């Protein structure tokens, strides 16, 4: 007997996304050569306060403990990962949510996870010792915003589709229709 089903957002950043850390801490995203222009200029402190005031949920999408270490700090030949436990900005929301994700299974709720692949996606952020963002380490194992490992960090039926973050909802239409018809 099915007690319920969860069809989460396509490519939900269940472990967070490094791009959101950059927005939250600096109000910008380091440029990715293949990416379209974004908010790529520095933001003054009053603007950062405005970002924090107007978009507090942005912090809920920075990488969580489940994402793992994602900041690489240091000069060119001395780069080292910053342990999540040592980071000033943490994602308490996702840490708690993922810590209790077993509740979904215990309640016999079927979860469907859809992730995109094949788009240049920020996997790690490079920062100078003072914390200033200086670059990214990118991967094709994502949808341009969310890494597959982040979308799939919780248990569920997993679908991997080739496409961008914005296009995933359209691309995954047949999966969603098939899943929906099972519960109608």
N, C-alpha and C positions, 0 to 999 in steps of 0.2 A: 504494500500500500504506500502510495506517495503522500507525504505530508506537505510537500511544497516544492517549489522550484525557484531558483534564483537565476535570472538572466542579467548579469551585471553589465555595466557599460562595456562596449567593445574596447579592448586595450586599456582597461582600468589600471592605473598605476598602483597596484596593490602593495608594492614595496616602495613606491615613490619614484621620482624622476629628478635627476641632477639639474635639468634645465630650471626646474622650479626653485632649487636652492640658489641658483644664480640670480633669478628674478627677486627672490626674497631678501637676499643679502646685499645685492648691488643694483637692483632695478634694471638689469640688462642680462643679455645672454651672449657669451662669447660667440663670435661669428663662426659658422660652419661654411666652408667654401661652397658646398652644393645647396645650402639653404637659401631661401628667399630672405630679403632684408627683414630685420626684426627690430626690436627696441635695443639698438646697439650703441647707445651713448650713455655716458655716466649720468647718474641722477644725484642731485644734491641731497643733503641730509633731510631738509624739510619734505622733499619729494619722497624719500624713503619712508618717512613717518606717515605720509599720505598713503603709500602703498600698503604699509602694515595696517593702517586704520581702515582703508577701503577694501582691502583684499586679504583679510586675516586667514581665510581658508587656504591661501597660497602656501602657508607654512605646513598645512596638512598634506601637501603633495611633495614636500622635499623628501629625499630618500630616508627610509626608516632603517632600523636595525636589520630587518630582513633583506634589504638591498645589499648590505655589506659596506665595506669601506669604499668611498667614491671620491674623496678629495686626495689629490697627490700634491704634496707641498715640498718646496725647496727650489734650489737653483738647478740648472740643466742636468748636471751629473750627480746631483745629490737628492733626487726626487724620492720621496717615501710616502706611502699611504698614511693618512691620518686615521687612527682607529676611531670607529664610531663613538666609542665610550669617551673619547677626548674632545669630541666636537662640541662647539658652543651651541650651534643650532641643531636641535634634534626634532624628530617627528613623533611626539608623544601620542598623537591621535592614532597613527598607523601602528606604532609599537604596541599599544594596548589592543587595538582591533585585531591585529595579526596574532597576538598572544592568545586571544580567545577564539580564533577561527575554528577550533575543533568543535565548538558549539554547533556550527552548521551541520557537521557530519553527525553529531550526537542526536540531532533533531531530524535526521534523515531527510535533509533538504538537499536536493540535487542542484549543483552549481555548474553553470556553463561559463567558461572563460574563453575569450577570443583575443588573440594577439596578432599583431602585424609584424612582418619581417621584410627585409629588402630595402629599407630606407636608412640613410645615414642618421644615426641616433647618438646623442651624447651618452657615453657609458661612464666616463670619469671626467672630473674637472681638475685642471692644473691650476694651482695657486702659488704665489710667491710666499715667502715666510711671513709677510705681514697680512696674508689672506686675500690680497688682490688677485682677481681672476685673470689668468694669462693665456688660457687655452683649454682645449678639450682633447679627450681621447675618444674617438668615435668608433662605432661598430655598425655593421649592416644587420645585426640581430635585433632589430627594433623597427618601429613604425615612423620614426622621425621625432618622436616625443617619448615613447615608453619602450623600454627594453623588454624583450620577451620574458626574461627571467623575472622582471617585476610584475608583469601581468599574470604570470603563472606561479607566483610564490605561494598561493593558497591552493588547497585541494579542489578538484572539480574536473569536469569533462572539458578537455582542452582542444581548441581548434586554432591552427596556425594558418593565416592567410597572408598573401603577398599584397602589401598596400600601405598607404600612408595613414597616419593617425586619424585625420579628418575623413578619409575615404572608407575607413573600416566598416562603419555602420552600413554603408551602401553595399560594399563587397560582401559583407556577412549576412545580407538579407536572406538568402536561401537557408542558411543555417538557422537563423532566428525564426523563420516561418516554420521550418520543420520542427524545431523545438517547441514552438508555441502550439502547433497542432497536436502534439503529444498530450498536452494538458487541457485541451478544450473538450 
